[in-house]
Amino acid sequence: MPLAITEQVNIPNISNDNYLQKAEVLLGSNFSINKIPISAGHIKLKVDIKKIGLSKPIHIEIFVNDNVIIKASPEIQAQFTALLEQIKSILSESINITSTRLNQSFRIIRAQMLLNYLNNLPLTDEVNRMLIVILCDIILDMVITEKLSSLTNDRAELESDSISTKLKSLEGRCKCTLYKSKNINDIRNLRNKIAHGAAPITEEEARNVLTCTKDVFAFF
C-alpha cells in the first residue's frame, strides 16, 4: 500500500486561538472543510479539506507547537503540489490578515464609527434600510482598501471604484479567498440598485447586509 504524501511546516503563532479561528474561516472559504474531533491535547485542529476536481481529501493537523502536518493520498500527487502552496498561504494569511498599521488606520477608525452608528438604526424604517446598505458598502470598501494598502503603493489600485477589482487584486497577491467576495459584491449591487431606484430593500436584506459586514470587519 503506497504511503501517504506528508509535508510538515512550521507557522509561528498559528496555534493561537484567534489565528486558528481565522485559519478555519479561510480554509472554509477556499475549500469544503470537515472538522475532525480532537482526542489528543497536543493537537489544536484537525480538518479534511476538499474541492471540486479533487478525488481525495487533504488532511491537516495543527499542533500546539505551531507545527502543521499536511497529508494526502498519492493518487492526488499532481494536485497536491500546487494546493500545498495555497494551504501554506492560507495559514500564513490567517496571522497576517490584519494590517500592521491597524491602530493608526484612519480607514478602520472611520469604518468602526460607521458600524457603531448602524447598530442603533431600527430596520423598520425604509430610509434606515437604504442607509445600512450604502454605509455597509463603504465600510467593506474601507476594509478591503486598508488590507490592500499593506501590499501595494499603487494609488490606482487603492482608489479604484470597483470593489470587485480590489478583491481580485488582493486575493491574487495572497493566493486565497480572504473575505466573503460574493457577499461583498452582492452588497455593492444592492447599493447600485438603490441609486437607480429599484424596489425597496427588505428588512431581511438589510439584516443580512449588516451581519455580513460585521463578520468581515471582525475577521479583519
N, CA and C atoms as a LAMMPS dump frame, in Angstrom:
ITEM: TIMESTEP
0
ITEM: NUMBER OF ATOMS
660
ITEM: BOX BOUNDS ff ff ff
-5.0000000000000000e+02 5.0000000000000000e+02
-5.0000000000000000e+02 5.0000000000000000e+02
-5.0000000000000000e+02 5.0000000000000000e+02
ITEM: ATOMS id mol type element x y z
1 1 1 N 0.856 -1.198 0
2 1 2 C 0 0 0
3 1 3 C 0.89 1.246 0
4 2 1 N 0.722 2.139 -0.972
5 2 2 C 1.59 3.322 -1.054
6 2 3 C 1.417 4.236 0.159
7 3 1 N 2.531 4.838 0.598
8 3 2 C 2.491 5.735 1.74
9 3 3 C 1.845 7.058 1.375
10 4 1 N 1.212 7.678 2.348
11 4 2 C 0.594 8.99 2.121
12 4 3 C 1.68 10.037 1.9
13 5 1 N 1.347 11.049 1.108
14 5 2 C 2.238 12.197 0.949
15 5 3 C 2.15 13.007 2.241
16 6 1 N 3.285 13.34 2.814
17 6 2 C 3.282 14.081 4.079
18 6 3 C 4.236 15.269 4.007
19 7 1 N 3.735 16.431 4.381
20 7 2 C 4.557 17.633 4.458
21 7 3 C 4.398 18.235 5.849
22 8 1 N 5.514 18.695 6.411
23 8 2 C 5.467 19.373 7.705
24 8 3 C 6.019 20.78 7.55
25 9 1 N 5.261 21.748 8.05
26 9 2 C 5.718 23.14 8.03
27 9 3 C 5.496 23.748 9.412
28 10 1 N 6.232 24.775 9.708
29 10 2 C 6.047 25.494 10.962
30 10 3 C 5.518 26.887 10.651
31 11 1 N 4.358 27.216 11.201
32 11 2 C 3.753 28.544 11.018
33 11 3 C 3.718 29.21 12.387
34 12 1 N 4.687 30.07 12.696
35 12 2 C 4.745 30.681 14.032
36 12 3 C 3.425 31.321 14.449
37 13 1 N 2.966 30.966 15.65
38 13 2 C 1.75 31.523 16.279
39 13 3 C 0.442 30.966 15.722
40 14 1 N 0.493 30.019 14.79
41 14 2 C -0.748 29.517 14.198
42 14 3 C -1.632 28.819 15.23
43 15 1 N -1.045 28.31 16.316
44 15 2 C -1.845 27.604 17.333
45 15 3 C -2.599 28.558 18.257
46 16 1 N -2.313 29.867 18.148
47 16 2 C -3.071 30.864 18.904
48 16 3 C -4.546 30.767 18.514
49 17 1 N -5.431 30.764 19.502
50 17 2 C -6.853 30.523 19.233
51 17 3 C -7.457 31.517 18.243
52 18 1 N -7.069 32.786 18.326
53 18 2 C -7.606 33.792 17.404
54 18 3 C -7.172 33.519 15.973
55 19 1 N -5.893 33.201 15.789
56 19 2 C -5.395 32.918 14.448
57 19 3 C -5.951 31.6 13.921
58 20 1 N -6.123 30.657 14.833
59 20 2 C -6.659 29.355 14.449
60 20 3 C -8.089 29.495 13.937
61 21 1 N -8.852 30.355 14.596
62 21 2 C -10.233 30.6 14.162
63 21 3 C -10.254 31.223 12.765
64 22 1 N -9.329 32.152 12.52
65 22 2 C -9.25 32.759 11.198
66 22 3 C -8.816 31.731 10.154
67 23 1 N -7.911 30.832 10.557
68 23 2 C -7.468 29.789 9.628
69 23 3 C -8.643 28.914 9.204
70 24 1 N -9.515 28.582 10.161
71 24 2 C -10.701 27.785 9.831
72 24 3 C -11.589 28.507 8.833
73 25 1 N -11.779 29.802 9.053
74 25 2 C -12.628 30.595 8.159
75 25 3 C -12.028 30.639 6.759
76 26 1 N -10.728 30.881 6.676
77 26 2 C -10.075 30.964 5.374
78 26 3 C -10.082 29.624 4.65
79 27 1 N -9.81 28.555 5.375
80 27 2 C -9.863 27.225 4.758
81 27 3 C -11.269 26.936 4.246
82 28 1 N -12.272 27.325 5.039
83 28 2 C -13.666 27.12 4.636
84 28 3 C -14.084 27.974 3.462
85 29 1 N -13.397 29.113 3.254
86 29 2 C -13.7 29.988 2.119
87 29 3 C -13.097 29.456 0.82
88 30 1 N -12.048 28.649 0.943
89 30 2 C -11.332 28.162 -0.228
90 30 3 C -11.583 26.688 -0.541
91 31 1 N -12.079 25.945 0.449
92 31 2 C -12.316 24.516 0.284
93 31 3 C -13.607 24.126 1.001
94 32 1 N -14.087 22.909 0.724
95 32 2 C -15.09 22.291 1.59
96 32 3 C -14.324 21.715 2.772
97 33 1 N -14.757 22.014 3.98
98 33 2 C -13.971 21.65 5.157
99 33 3 C -14.772 20.762 6.102
100 34 1 N -14.119 19.729 6.596
101 34 2 C -14.728 18.82 7.566
102 34 3 C -13.852 18.811 8.812
103 35 1 N -14.363 19.366 9.897
104 35 2 C -13.597 19.433 11.142
105 35 3 C -13.691 18.089 11.867
106 36 1 N -12.547 17.579 12.308
107 36 2 C -12.474 16.265 12.947
108 36 3 C -12.276 16.442 14.451
109 37 1 N -13.036 15.705 15.282
110 37 2 C -12.867 15.803 16.743
111 37 3 C -11.435 15.491 17.168
112 38 1 N -10.983 16.222 18.193
113 38 2 C -9.615 16.066 18.695
114 38 3 C -9.629 15.25 19.981
115 39 1 N -8.735 14.259 20.059
116 39 2 C -8.647 13.43 21.272
117 39 3 C -7.311 13.601 21.988
118 40 1 N -6.372 14.278 21.358
119 40 2 C -5.039 14.461 21.95
120 40 3 C -4.808 15.928 22.308
121 41 1 N -4.238 16.17 23.49
122 41 2 C -4.049 17.545 23.958
123 41 3 C -3.005 18.329 23.206
124 42 1 N -2.116 17.66 22.479
125 42 2 C -1.052 18.37 21.768
126 42 3 C -1.482 18.8 20.362
127 43 1 N -2.729 18.485 19.992
128 43 2 C -3.258 18.893 18.693
129 43 3 C -4.335 19.959 18.911
130 44 1 N -4.266 21.038 18.139
131 44 2 C -5.236 22.129 18.273
132 44 3 C -6.359 22.036 17.238
133 45 1 N -6.055 21.515 16.051
134 45 2 C -7.074 21.472 14.994
135 45 3 C -6.776 20.333 14.027
136 46 1 N -7.833 19.592 13.661
137 46 2 C -7.738 18.554 12.631
138 46 3 C -8.875 18.761 11.641
139 47 1 N -8.543 18.857 10.359
140 47 2 C -9.571 19.029 9.336
141 47 3 C -9.213 18.239 8.081
142 48 1 N -10.237 17.848 7.345
143 48 2 C -10.081 17.339 5.982
144 48 3 C -10.656 18.396 5.049
145 49 1 N -9.945 18.691 3.972
146 49 2 C -10.433 19.681 3.018
147 49 3 C -10.535 19.059 1.625
148 50 1 N -11.549 19.503 0.873
149 50 2 C -11.746 19.033 -0.491
150 50 3 C -12.207 20.199 -1.36
151 51 1 N -12.087 20.03 -2.652
152 51 2 C -12.651 20.99 -3.594
153 51 3 C -13.022 20.241 -4.865
154 52 1 N -13.78 20.877 -5.719
155 52 2 C -14.212 20.241 -6.968
156 52 3 C -12.988 19.842 -7.78
157 53 1 N -12.996 18.595 -8.25
158 53 2 C -11.884 18.094 -9.047
159 53 3 C -10.826 17.37 -8.238
160 54 1 N -10.961 17.407 -6.914
161 54 2 C -10.008 16.727 -6.028
162 54 3 C -10.648 15.419 -5.563
163 55 1 N -10.113 14.286 -6.018
164 55 2 C -10.759 12.995 -5.764
165 55 3 C -10.619 12.53 -4.326
166 56 1 N -9.579 12.953 -3.64
167 56 2 C -9.336 12.566 -2.258
168 56 3 C -9.119 13.806 -1.398
169 57 1 N -9.549 13.776 -0.126
170 57 2 C -9.347 14.948 0.733
171 57 3 C -7.886 15.11 1.138
172 58 1 N -7.552 16.32 1.539
173 58 2 C -6.246 16.619 2.121
174 58 3 C -6.447 16.791 3.621
175 59 1 N -5.62 16.138 4.399
176 59 2 C -5.754 16.141 5.859
177 59 3 C -4.748 17.127 6.465
178 60 1 N -5.234 17.958 7.383
179 60 2 C -4.38 18.959 8.035
180 60 3 C -4.485 18.811 9.55
181 61 1 N -3.339 18.783 10.209
182 61 2 C -3.291 18.777 11.67
183 61 3 C -2.402 19.937 12.134
184 62 1 N -2.915 20.724 13.073
185 62 2 C -2.154 21.846 13.629
186 62 3 C -1.891 21.562 15.107
187 63 1 N -0.627 21.649 15.502
188 63 2 C -0.203 21.266 16.842
189 63 3 C 0.062 22.487 17.717
190 64 1 N 0.111 22.272 19.019
191 64 2 C 0.316 23.368 19.969
192 64 3 C 1.684 24.032 19.805
193 65 1 N 2.649 23.319 19.211
194 65 2 C 3.98 23.894 18.997
195 65 3 C 4.096 24.617 17.657
196 66 1 N 2.951 24.873 16.998
197 66 2 C 2.858 25.599 15.727
198 66 3 C 3.308 24.777 14.516
199 67 1 N 3.591 23.492 14.73
200 67 2 C 3.866 22.628 13.583
201 67 3 C 2.563 22.252 12.894
202 68 1 N 2.626 22.125 11.59
203 68 2 C 1.457 21.758 10.786
204 68 3 C 1.825 20.554 9.924
205 69 1 N 1.033 19.492 10.037
206 69 2 C 1.215 18.301 9.207
207 69 3 C 0.123 18.289 8.143
208 70 1 N 0.523 18.177 6.888
209 70 2 C -0.417 18.154 5.772
210 70 3 C -0.218 16.84 5.032
211 71 1 N -1.272 16.038 4.944
212 71 2 C -1.184 14.704 4.348
213 71 3 C -2.189 14.552 3.204
214 72 1 N -1.819 13.703 2.25
215 72 2 C -2.729 13.424 1.136
216 72 3 C -2.411 12.057 0.554
217 73 1 N -3.37 11.508 -0.166
218 73 2 C -3.182 10.233 -0.848
219 73 3 C -2.26 10.427 -2.048
220 74 1 N -1.4 9.428 -2.356
221 74 2 C -0.546 9.51 -3.548
222 74 3 C -1.34 9.695 -4.843
223 75 1 N -2.629 9.345 -4.81
224 75 2 C -3.473 9.488 -6.003
225 75 3 C -3.606 10.933 -6.464
226 76 1 N -3.42 11.865 -5.551
227 76 2 C -3.593 13.276 -5.924
228 76 3 C -2.255 14.022 -5.878
229 77 1 N -1.161 13.305 -6.096
230 77 2 C 0.18 13.892 -6.042
231 77 3 C 0.296 15.162 -6.895
232 78 1 N -0.181 15.104 -8.137
233 78 2 C -0.036 16.239 -9.051
234 78 3 C -0.764 17.476 -8.523
235 79 1 N -1.971 17.285 -7.993
236 79 2 C -2.741 18.418 -7.473
237 79 3 C -2.192 18.896 -6.127
238 80 1 N -1.682 17.948 -5.35
239 80 2 C -1.218 18.269 -4.001
240 80 3 C -0.099 19.305 -4.017
241 81 1 N 0.819 19.18 -4.955
242 81 2 C 1.963 20.098 -5.015
243 81 3 C 1.505 21.544 -5.116
244 82 1 N 0.519 21.803 -5.985
245 82 2 C 0.018 23.169 -6.146
246 82 3 C -0.815 23.603 -4.951
247 83 1 N -1.652 22.696 -4.443
248 83 2 C -2.538 23.04 -3.33
249 83 3 C -1.765 23.249 -2.033
250 84 1 N -0.618 22.592 -1.902
251 84 2 C 0.194 22.768 -0.698
252 84 3 C 0.583 24.231 -0.515
253 85 1 N 0.974 24.894 -1.611
254 85 2 C 1.355 26.301 -1.522
255 85 3 C 0.17 27.174 -1.132
256 86 1 N -1.009 26.815 -1.648
257 86 2 C -2.198 27.575 -1.291
258 86 3 C -2.533 27.397 0.184
259 87 1 N -2.422 26.177 0.685
260 87 2 C -2.715 25.904 2.094
261 87 3 C -1.751 26.672 2.992
262 88 1 N -0.476 26.646 2.658
263 88 2 C 0.524 27.38 3.441
264 88 3 C 0.252 28.883 3.413
265 89 1 N -0.166 29.38 2.246
266 89 2 C -0.505 30.799 2.116
267 89 3 C -1.705 31.152 2.989
268 90 1 N -2.701 30.279 3.011
269 90 2 C -3.9 30.498 3.824
270 90 3 C -3.547 30.56 5.304
271 91 1 N -2.731 29.611 5.767
272 91 2 C -2.36 29.572 7.18
273 91 3 C -1.533 30.795 7.572
274 92 1 N -0.641 31.209 6.692
275 92 2 C 0.16 32.404 6.981
276 92 3 C -0.714 33.649 6.981
277 93 1 N -1.645 33.706 6.039
278 93 2 C -2.5 34.889 5.939
279 93 3 C -3.456 35.004 7.113
280 94 1 N -3.791 33.885 7.751
281 94 2 C -4.661 33.942 8.931
282 94 3 C -3.993 34.722 10.066
283 95 1 N -2.676 34.819 10.015
284 95 2 C -1.933 35.604 11.006
285 95 3 C -1.691 37.026 10.494
286 96 1 N -1.442 37.148 9.198
287 96 2 C -1.061 38.443 8.632
288 96 3 C -2.235 39.293 8.177
289 97 1 N -3.45 38.78 8.31
290 97 2 C -4.583 39.442 7.659
291 97 3 C -4.804 40.872 8.142
292 98 1 N -4.523 41.132 9.409
293 98 2 C -4.703 42.481 9.932
294 98 3 C -3.508 43.341 9.582
295 99 1 N -3.782 44.52 9.073
296 99 2 C -2.705 45.446 8.739
297 99 3 C -1.885 45.771 9.971
298 100 1 N -0.57 45.887 9.805
299 100 2 C 0.293 46.253 10.928
300 100 3 C 0.043 47.687 11.376
301 101 1 N -0.645 48.44 10.529
302 101 2 C -0.921 49.831 10.877
303 101 3 C -2.344 50.01 11.396
304 102 1 N -2.942 48.906 11.851
305 102 2 C -4.364 48.918 12.21
306 102 3 C -4.722 50.042 13.173
307 103 1 N -3.932 50.208 14.236
308 103 2 C -4.272 51.196 15.258
309 103 3 C -4.178 52.626 14.745
310 104 1 N -3.403 52.831 13.68
311 104 2 C -3.244 54.182 13.139
312 104 3 C -4.086 54.412 11.889
313 105 1 N -4.825 53.414 11.469
314 105 2 C -5.52 53.495 10.195
315 105 3 C -6.781 54.346 10.293
316 106 1 N -6.799 55.433 9.549
317 106 2 C -7.988 56.285 9.543
318 106 3 C -9.166 55.562 8.902
319 107 1 N -8.882 54.66 7.947
320 107 2 C -9.974 53.921 7.302
321 107 3 C -10.705 53.035 8.307
322 108 1 N -9.942 52.299 9.12
323 108 2 C -10.56 51.372 10.06
324 108 3 C -11.259 52.124 11.187
325 109 1 N -10.69 53.232 11.626
326 109 2 C -11.341 54.05 12.654
327 109 3 C -12.687 54.561 12.146
328 110 1 N -12.708 55.032 10.91
329 110 2 C -13.962 55.521 10.323
330 110 3 C -14.958 54.379 10.127
331 111 1 N -14.453 53.246 9.673
332 111 2 C -15.336 52.096 9.467
333 111 3 C -15.976 51.663 10.776
334 112 1 N -15.206 51.658 11.869
335 112 2 C -15.751 51.277 13.173
336 112 3 C -16.796 52.274 13.643
337 113 1 N -16.563 53.564 13.398
338 113 2 C -17.533 54.591 13.773
339 113 3 C -18.842 54.385 13.013
340 114 1 N -18.755 54.09 11.73
341 114 2 C -19.955 53.863 10.923
342 114 3 C -20.702 52.622 11.39
343 115 1 N -19.949 51.574 11.709
344 115 2 C -20.571 50.332 12.165
345 115 3 C -21.288 50.545 13.494
346 116 1 N -20.67 51.31 14.391
347 116 2 C -21.309 51.635 15.677
348 116 3 C -22.615 52.399 15.458
349 117 1 N -22.604 53.303 14.497
350 117 2 C -23.804 54.091 14.191
351 117 3 C -24.928 53.194 13.659
352 118 1 N -24.569 52.261 12.787
353 118 2 C -25.581 51.389 12.173
354 118 3 C -26.232 50.444 13.177
355 119 1 N -25.508 50.116 14.23
356 119 2 C -26.043 49.188 15.237
357 119 3 C -27.309 49.702 15.897
358 120 1 N -27.495 51.012 15.883
359 120 2 C -28.639 51.611 16.579
360 120 3 C -29.787 52.002 15.654
361 121 1 N -29.703 51.634 14.382
362 121 2 C -30.756 52.011 13.436
363 121 3 C -31.85 50.947 13.381
364 122 1 N -33.116 51.307 13.64
365 122 2 C -34.208 50.333 13.527
366 122 3 C -34.466 49.964 12.068
367 123 1 N -34.633 48.678 11.805
368 123 2 C -34.786 48.197 10.438
369 123 3 C -36.189 48.419 9.888
370 124 1 N -37.108 48.838 10.738
371 124 2 C -38.485 49.052 10.284
372 124 3 C -38.6 50.272 9.371
373 125 1 N -37.632 51.16 9.431
374 125 2 C -37.663 52.385 8.625
375 125 3 C -36.963 52.15 7.285
376 126 1 N -37.641 52.461 6.178
377 126 2 C -37.085 52.199 4.844
378 126 3 C -35.813 52.991 4.585
379 127 1 N -35.778 54.241 5.034
380 127 2 C -34.576 55.064 4.842
381 127 3 C -33.398 54.445 5.587
382 128 1 N -33.653 53.941 6.782
383 128 2 C -32.583 53.29 7.548
384 128 3 C -32.046 52.055 6.813
385 129 1 N -32.947 51.305 6.189
386 129 2 C -32.507 50.11 5.469
387 129 3 C -31.623 50.489 4.287
388 130 1 N -31.987 51.547 3.589
389 130 2 C -31.146 52.018 2.487
390 130 3 C -29.802 52.511 3.015
391 131 1 N -29.843 53.212 4.132
392 131 2 C -28.62 53.746 4.732
393 131 3 C -27.681 52.609 5.167
394 132 1 N -28.252 51.554 5.696
395 132 2 C -27.445 50.391 6.113
396 132 3 C -26.685 49.808 4.92
397 133 1 N -27.384 49.637 3.802
398 133 2 C -26.735 49.065 2.616
399 133 3 C -25.629 49.99 2.11
400 134 1 N -25.926 51.275 2.018
401 134 2 C -24.949 52.241 1.48
402 134 3 C -23.718 52.331 2.38
403 135 1 N -23.932 52.452 3.682
404 135 2 C -22.799 52.6 4.603
405 135 3 C -22.028 51.287 4.774
406 136 1 N -22.716 50.152 4.726
407 136 2 C -22.001 48.876 4.795
408 136 3 C -21.108 48.697 3.571
409 137 1 N -21.584 49.116 2.423
410 137 2 C -20.756 49.064 1.219
411 137 3 C -19.497 49.913 1.401
412 138 1 N -19.646 51.079 1.997
413 138 2 C -18.497 51.955 2.254
414 138 3 C -17.542 51.313 3.265
415 139 1 N -18.099 50.725 4.327
416 139 2 C -17.275 50.071 5.354
417 139 3 C -16.444 48.949 4.733
418 140 1 N -17.081 48.111 3.928
419 140 2 C -16.377 46.987 3.315
420 140 3 C -15.293 47.472 2.359
421 141 1 N -15.585 48.531 1.625
422 141 2 C -14.578 49.097 0.715
423 141 3 C -13.38 49.601 1.512
424 142 1 N -13.639 50.239 2.655
425 142 2 C -12.551 50.722 3.509
426 142 3 C -11.683 49.573 4.014
427 143 1 N -12.334 48.479 4.439
428 143 2 C -11.608 47.325 4.966
429 143 3 C -10.724 46.705 3.879
430 144 1 N -11.298 46.496 2.694
431 144 2 C -10.538 45.901 1.593
432 144 3 C -9.396 46.814 1.177
433 145 1 N -9.664 48.1 1.104
434 145 2 C -8.633 49.061 0.709
435 145 3 C -7.506 49.106 1.724
436 146 1 N -7.85 49.037 3.015
437 146 2 C -6.822 49.06 4.058
438 146 3 C -5.914 47.836 3.959
439 147 1 N -6.517 46.663 3.76
440 147 2 C -5.702 45.458 3.62
441 147 3 C -4.822 45.54 2.38
442 148 1 N -5.395 46.017 1.289
443 148 2 C -4.64 46.136 0.041
444 148 3 C -3.502 47.142 0.185
445 149 1 N -3.716 48.178 0.988
446 149 2 C -2.686 49.207 1.159
447 149 3 C -1.43 48.673 1.834
448 150 1 N -1.567 47.551 2.558
449 150 2 C -0.39 46.953 3.189
450 150 3 C 0.427 46.127 2.204
451 151 1 N -0.123 45.951 0.983
452 151 2 C 0.535 45.111 -0.013
453 151 3 C 0.949 45.871 -1.265
454 152 1 N 0.479 47.102 -1.423
455 152 2 C 0.805 47.853 -2.638
456 152 3 C 0.879 49.347 -2.346
457 153 1 N 1.633 50.042 -3.171
458 153 2 C 1.682 51.508 -3.102
459 153 3 C 1.025 52.13 -4.33
460 154 1 N 0.372 51.307 -5.125
461 154 2 C -0.255 51.758 -6.366
462 154 3 C -1.574 52.46 -6.044
463 155 1 N -1.59 53.778 -6.188
464 155 2 C -2.788 54.551 -5.851
465 155 3 C -3.962 54.187 -6.767
466 156 1 N -3.667 53.788 -8.001
467 156 2 C -4.745 53.426 -8.928
468 156 3 C -5.52 52.225 -8.396
469 157 1 N -4.812 51.278 -7.78
470 157 2 C -5.479 50.118 -7.198
471 157 3 C -6.308 50.518 -5.986
472 158 1 N -5.738 51.38 -5.14
473 158 2 C -6.411 51.756 -3.902
474 158 3 C -7.61 52.657 -4.148
475 159 1 N -7.572 53.428 -5.21
476 159 2 C -8.642 54.393 -5.473
477 159 3 C -9.642 53.891 -6.515
478 160 1 N -9.516 52.626 -6.902
479 160 2 C -10.444 52.049 -7.872
480 160 3 C -11.871 52.115 -7.339
481 161 1 N -12.829 52.422 -8.23
482 161 2 C -14.238 52.46 -7.829
483 161 3 C -14.808 51.061 -7.645
484 162 1 N -14.167 50.076 -8.222
485 162 2 C -14.706 48.721 -8.215
486 162 3 C -14.142 47.908 -7.057
487 163 1 N -15.002 47.543 -6.12
488 163 2 C -14.557 46.708 -5.005
489 163 3 C -14.214 45.307 -5.509
490 164 1 N -14.865 44.875 -6.593
491 164 2 C -14.556 43.581 -7.188
492 164 3 C -13.113 43.543 -7.689
493 165 1 N -12.666 44.632 -8.309
494 165 2 C -11.288 44.731 -8.799
495 165 3 C -10.306 44.685 -7.637
496 166 1 N -10.638 45.382 -6.554
497 166 2 C -9.768 45.384 -5.378
498 166 3 C -9.664 43.985 -4.776
499 167 1 N -10.792 43.283 -4.701
500 167 2 C -10.788 41.926 -4.154
501 167 3 C -9.927 40.991 -5
502 168 1 N -10.054 41.08 -6.317
503 168 2 C -9.263 40.231 -7.201
504 168 3 C -7.779 40.524 -7.04
505 169 1 N -7.432 41.798 -6.936
506 169 2 C -6.036 42.181 -6.753
507 169 3 C -5.494 41.651 -5.434
508 170 1 N -6.298 41.795 -4.385
509 170 2 C -5.897 41.347 -3.054
510 170 3 C -5.735 39.839 -3.006
511 171 1 N -6.695 39.117 -3.55
512 171 2 C -6.652 37.66 -3.494
513 171 3 C -5.593 37.088 -4.43
514 172 1 N -5.27 37.829 -5.493
515 172 2 C -4.183 37.399 -6.365
516 172 3 C -2.846 37.447 -5.646
517 173 1 N -2.665 38.44 -4.81
518 173 2 C -1.417 38.557 -4.052
519 173 3 C -1.329 37.516 -2.944
520 174 1 N -2.469 37.216 -2.316
521 174 2 C -2.47 36.297 -1.176
522 174 3 C -2.732 34.846 -1.579
523 175 1 N -3.067 34.614 -2.846
524 175 2 C -3.296 33.267 -3.378
525 175 3 C -4.433 32.524 -2.666
526 176 1 N -5.363 33.277 -2.1
527 176 2 C -6.512 32.621 -1.463
528 176 3 C -7.651 33.618 -1.336
529 177 1 N -8.847 33.09 -1.154
530 177 2 C -10.018 33.934 -0.939
531 177 3 C -10.004 34.411 0.506
532 178 1 N -9.949 35.717 0.696
533 178 2 C -9.8 36.268 2.05
534 178 3 C -11.127 36.615 2.695
535 179 1 N -12.001 37.189 1.956
536 179 2 C -13.259 37.659 2.507
537 179 3 C -14.419 36.998 1.778
538 180 1 N -15.628 37.318 2.184
539 180 2 C -16.814 36.774 1.529
540 180 3 C -17.045 37.558 0.235
541 181 1 N -16.265 37.215 -0.782
542 181 2 C -16.261 38.005 -2.012
543 181 3 C -17.645 38.143 -2.639
544 182 1 N -18.372 37.034 -2.733
545 182 2 C -19.706 37.08 -3.355
546 182 3 C -20.627 37.986 -2.552
547 183 1 N -20.623 37.853 -1.228
548 183 2 C -21.477 38.682 -0.382
549 183 3 C -21.136 40.162 -0.528
550 184 1 N -19.849 40.457 -0.578
551 184 2 C -19.411 41.849 -0.703
552 184 3 C -19.854 42.431 -2.042
553 185 1 N -19.71 41.646 -3.107
554 185 2 C -20.156 42.124 -4.418
555 185 3 C -21.679 42.257 -4.47
556 186 1 N -22.395 41.359 -3.778
557 186 2 C -23.862 41.455 -3.718
558 186 3 C -24.296 42.742 -3.023
559 187 1 N -23.551 43.118 -1.973
560 187 2 C -23.874 44.358 -1.257
561 187 3 C -23.638 45.56 -2.166
562 188 1 N -22.56 45.534 -2.947
563 188 2 C -22.323 46.621 -3.908
564 188 3 C -23.465 46.692 -4.923
565 189 1 N -23.952 45.536 -5.367
566 189 2 C -25.06 45.519 -6.33
567 189 3 C -26.342 46.082 -5.71
568 190 1 N -26.579 45.773 -4.44
569 190 2 C -27.748 46.332 -3.751
570 190 3 C -27.647 47.847 -3.659
571 191 1 N -26.443 48.319 -3.348
572 191 2 C -26.228 49.768 -3.272
573 191 3 C -26.523 50.421 -4.621
574 192 1 N -26.075 49.785 -5.708
575 192 2 C -26.319 50.329 -7.042
576 192 3 C -27.809 50.327 -7.378
577 193 1 N -28.532 49.302 -6.908
578 193 2 C -29.975 49.258 -7.152
579 193 3 C -30.685 50.408 -6.444
580 194 1 N -30.224 50.721 -5.24
581 194 2 C -30.802 51.857 -4.508
582 194 3 C -30.585 53.139 -5.305
583 195 1 N -29.362 53.298 -5.833
584 195 2 C -29.03 54.513 -6.582
585 195 3 C -29.862 54.647 -7.856
586 196 1 N -30.305 53.509 -8.403
587 196 2 C -31.059 53.543 -9.655
588 196 3 C -32.56 53.36 -9.446
589 197 1 N -33.007 53.469 -8.183
590 197 2 C -34.439 53.465 -7.913
591 197 3 C -35.118 52.121 -8.006
592 198 1 N -34.425 51.05 -7.631
593 198 2 C -35.02 49.708 -7.679
594 198 3 C -35.998 49.527 -6.528
595 199 1 N -36.543 48.326 -6.419
596 199 2 C -37.515 48.022 -5.36
597 199 3 C -36.889 48.256 -3.985
598 200 1 N -37.707 48.599 -2.988
599 200 2 C -37.18 48.883 -1.644
600 200 3 C -36.408 47.698 -1.055
601 201 1 N -35.43 48.012 -0.219
602 201 2 C -34.665 46.993 0.493
603 201 3 C -35.535 46.418 1.607
604 202 1 N -35.595 45.088 1.698
605 202 2 C -36.395 44.462 2.743
606 202 3 C -35.619 44.437 4.07
607 203 1 N -36.356 44.177 5.153
608 203 2 C -35.693 44.067 6.459
609 203 3 C -34.699 42.918 6.463
610 204 1 N -35.066 41.799 5.837
611 204 2 C -34.156 40.645 5.801
612 204 3 C -32.874 40.973 5.041
613 205 1 N -33.005 41.678 3.916
614 205 2 C -31.825 42.069 3.147
615 205 3 C -30.921 42.975 3.97
616 206 1 N -31.51 43.954 4.634
617 206 2 C -30.726 44.887 5.445
618 206 3 C -30.032 44.162 6.588
619 207 1 N -30.751 43.234 7.214
620 207 2 C -30.178 42.459 8.326
621 207 3 C -29.01 41.601 7.846
622 208 1 N -29.164 40.97 6.687
623 208 2 C -28.096 40.138 6.135
624 208 3 C -26.871 40.964 5.761
625 209 1 N -27.112 42.131 5.207
626 209 2 C -26.012 43.038 4.845
627 209 3 C -25.216 43.435 6.082
628 210 1 N -25.918 43.789 7.149
629 210 2 C -25.27 44.21 8.38
630 210 3 C -24.488 43.057 9.011
631 211 1 N -25.076 41.866 9.007
632 211 2 C -24.402 40.689 9.578
633 211 3 C -23.126 40.37 8.819
634 212 1 N -23.204 40.382 7.486
635 212 2 C -22.03 40.102 6.662
636 212 3 C -20.928 41.122 6.922
637 213 1 N -21.313 42.388 7.018
638 213 2 C -20.326 43.453 7.24
639 213 3 C -19.646 43.296 8.583
640 214 1 N -20.415 42.955 9.604
641 214 2 C -19.838 42.728 10.943
642 214 3 C -18.875 41.542 10.929
643 215 1 N -19.245 40.487 10.198
644 215 2 C -18.404 39.3 10.131
645 215 3 C -17.06 39.621 9.467
646 216 1 N -17.107 40.347 8.363
647 216 2 C -15.875 40.704 7.664
648 216 3 C -15.021 41.623 8.523
649 217 1 N -15.664 42.591 9.171
650 217 2 C -14.911 43.541 9.994
651 217 3 C -14.257 42.828 11.18
652 218 1 N -14.979 41.909 11.806
653 218 2 C -14.432 41.161 12.935
654 218 3 C -13.256 40.288 12.501
655 219 1 N -13.377 39.707 11.329
656 219 2 C -12.308 38.854 10.81
657 219 3 C -11.058 39.656 10.513
658 220 1 N -11.25 40.848 9.972
659 220 2 C -10.125 41.72 9.63
660 220 3 C -9.364 42.117 10.877
